[in-house]
């Protein structure tokens, strides 16, 4: 997570449910952008002694696209923010008219 959004995230009250992440607030944490581990906690342990350890607010994305966000209490579910299209705007390419915004392809980290 970039520094300015990280400070906002750290100061925000803890909420339940999936966190919403904005792609503009994130950058790849490792040079390859990938790490192999059995769980998010194993990834955290592997990365804590590197140049780029995981911090509160950082995201991990599984090979299946499932997002987990690092919080003070551990890792919790997260999802990418998808803006609702403006009324009367053209549909997204490849998305059938009337489909929910979550049906659109979501950015990958």
C-alpha positions, 0 to 999 in steps of 0.5 A: 500500500502507498504511504498516504492511504496506509496512514488513513487505513491505520487510523480508521476504526476496525470494521467487520466484513470485506474491506474495499481496496482501491487499485490506485492505493497499491503497488507491487511489494516484491520485484516479481510481485509473487510469493509462494506460501501455504497461507497468508500467515506463511507469506507474512512470515517469509516476507517479514525479514525481507526488504519489503515486509507486509504491513498493516493495509497491504494486500495478498492476492491468491492465484484464484484472485481472492484478496486478503488484507493485513490488519492488526488482528490478522488477515481478513477478506478484501475486494477491489472497489468497482465504480458504479457506471454513471446513469446513461453511460455506455456499458463496459466492453465485454459486460452484458447490458444490465450486469452487476458491476462486480461481473466486470473484470476486476484489476489484478495486483 
